[in-house]
Amino acid sequence: MDTLILAAEGPVNPVIPHTSEIILGLVAFLLLLFVIKKFVSPRFEALYEERTAKIEGGIEKAEQAQAEAQRALEQYKEQLAEARAEAARIRDDARAEGLQIVEELREQAQAESARIVAQGQHQLDAQRAQIVAELRADLGRTAVELASKVVGESLEDDSRRRGTVDRFLNELDAVAAPASK
Amino acid sequence: MTKLLASGGEFVAPGVKDFFLPPIFGSVTKPMVLLVLSIVIIAVFFIAATRNLKVVPGKFQFAAESVYDFGRNNIAREQIGAKDFKPFVPLILTIFTFILVNNLFGLIPIIQFPTMSHIGFPLAVSLLVVYPVYHFVGFKRHGFVGYLKHQTIPPGAPWFVLPLLIPIEFFQKFILNPLTLAIRVFAAMFAGHLLLLVFTLAGEFLLLNGGLTVIVAPVSFAFAIALTFLEALIMCLQAYIFALLSASYIGMALAEEH
């Protein structure tokens, strides 16, 4: 059938392309390609990028917020721990300081008391010495008077009298000395 | 059929002549007008859809985006690979929509003529666009000798089959591919349209010229309608295959290894 038609009319064979159709087809196709390449594709691609950016941006924003919250929490925890440590340190310091103060006060008090005791002792010693000296003179005289009255014997001789009194007093000292020590 | 024909006048079966109607004016024929109409439709559709794109699409934008996505992700990215596909998206999308709309013209009432049943149109796309493009990018990527080797020597082939394999591969890649690409869609459209014509015209003939044959006429029309659905599927499928194979050729030309 094809050959028959081909024989009768050349251009009617459907397998033989028409030059005009090829040219028109090419021109039309290229025109459409130009339009799509120039106007359609870039717009769609821009849209896709925008969409991707928006979605990724949203995700990123959420992640950022989460990270920030995490950071804040960590910071807060750190501060809390720091504050606790600080408080503990202060407490320890205070305790140590208190102990030190108590110790110091005790030492001071002890020193003071020792000083007071020493002073008292000193005073007592001085007074005792004074009293002893006074008494020695008094007692000597009184004893001599008493002895002269009792014995009736005049002890005119000064040197003998002093010798006797001194001896007596020395004996008295020897008796009193162990008691005062 | 011959028995039925005997009852009425002579039934003239539709043939090649029905594809070559007289020009509308001058030397402008129906498919030429349809072809121009198709690119106007596609361009207007996409430009209108992309004029005011929103991140959250409306219905119209969603439809346009679906078509674009199909060409971009399902065909171009799948076949060419995520690394190189971007520059070829407009080409693949244009091929797909161009073939699809021109095919679908075969179903639209009054128009009812698949432009691609004239071999000149698919041939223009396959031989003058797809063929140069994929060889050009192939030569550019691998160098002249490298690309010839890359295309004609399949990796892993034993040396003794190479004398046989190289001519076959060369013949296929450099001569056959663009032709089969065009012939595939042309033949499908041609045959489909012819089938529809046969059943529709036969139905009409049975209805008008027959006596008793009138009762058979609805069967013929029913077949025509069923075939219309089949044709709708084939039209979409052929557009998809054309775009898919074009992308596949580009992908193979660019591939590092097969």
Contacts between the chains, C-beta under 8 A, distances in Angstrom:
chain1	res1	chain2	res2	distance
A	1	B	15	7.0
A	1	B	16	7.6
A	2	B	16	7.5
A	5	B	16	6.0
A	5	B	17	7.7
A	11	B	20	7.4
A	12	B	16	5.9
A	12	B	17	6.6
A	12	B	20	5.5
A	13	B	16	7.6
A	14	B	16	5.3
A	14	B	19	6.0
A	14	B	20	7.9
A	14	B	117	7.7
A	14	B	118	7.6
A	14	B	119	6.6
A	14	B	190	6.2
A	15	B	119	6.3
A	16	B	119	7.8
A	17	B	118	7.7
A	17	B	119	4.9
A	17	B	120	3.9
A	17	B	123	5.1
A	18	B	118	7.2
A	18	B	120	4.9
A	19	B	120	7.7
A	20	B	27	7.0
A	20	B	32	7.7
A	20	B	120	7.6
A	21	B	31	7.1
A	21	B	32	7.1
A	21	B	118	5.5
A	21	B	120	2.9
A	21	B	121	5.9
A	21	B	124	7.4
A	22	B	120	4.6
A	22	B	121	7.8
A	22	B	123	6.0
A	22	B	124	4.6
A	22	B	128	7.3
A	23	B	124	7.5
A	24	B	32	5.6
A	24	B	35	6.2
A	24	B	36	7.9
A	24	B	120	7.8
A	24	B	121	7.8
A	24	B	124	7.8
A	25	B	35	6.5
A	25	B	120	5.8
A	25	B	121	3.9
A	25	B	122	7.7
A	25	B	123	7.4
A	25	B	124	3.3
A	25	B	125	6.5
A	26	B	124	4.2
A	26	B	125	7.7
A	26	B	128	5.1
A	26	B	129	7.2
A	28	B	35	5.2
A	28	B	36	6.2
A	28	B	38	7.6
A	28	B	39	5.0
A	28	B	98	7.9
A	29	B	39	7.7
A	29	B	94	6.8
A	29	B	98	5.9
A	29	B	124	6.4
A	29	B	125	5.4
A	29	B	129	6.2
A	30	B	129	7.5
A	31	B	39	5.9
A	32	B	39	4.2
A	32	B	42	5.9
A	32	B	43	6.2
A	32	B	94	5.3
A	32	B	97	7.7
A	32	B	98	5.8
A	33	B	90	6.3
A	33	B	91	6.3
A	33	B	94	4.4
A	33	B	129	7.8
A	35	B	39	7.8
A	35	B	43	4.6
A	35	B	46	7.5
A	35	B	47	7.2
A	36	B	42	7.8
A	36	B	43	7.6
A	36	B	46	6.4
A	36	B	90	4.8
A	36	B	93	5.8
A	36	B	94	5.0
A	36	B	97	8.0
A	37	B	90	3.9
A	37	B	91	7.8
A	37	B	94	7.8
A	39	B	46	7.4
A	39	B	47	5.7
A	39	B	50	6.8
A	40	B	46	4.3
A	40	B	47	6.9
A	40	B	50	5.5
A	40	B	68	7.3
A	40	B	90	7.3
A	40	B	93	7.5
A	41	B	68	8.0
A	41	B	89	5.8
A	41	B	90	4.5
A	41	B	93	7.1
A	43	B	50	4.1
A	43	B	53	5.7
A	44	B	50	6.4
A	44	B	53	7.4
A	44	B	65	7.1
A	44	B	68	5.1
A	44	B	72	7.7
A	45	B	86	7.8
A	45	B	89	7.9
A	46	B	53	7.7
A	47	B	50	8.0
A	47	B	53	4.5
A	47	B	55	7.1
A	50	B	55	5.9
A	51	B	55	5.2
A	54	B	55	5.8
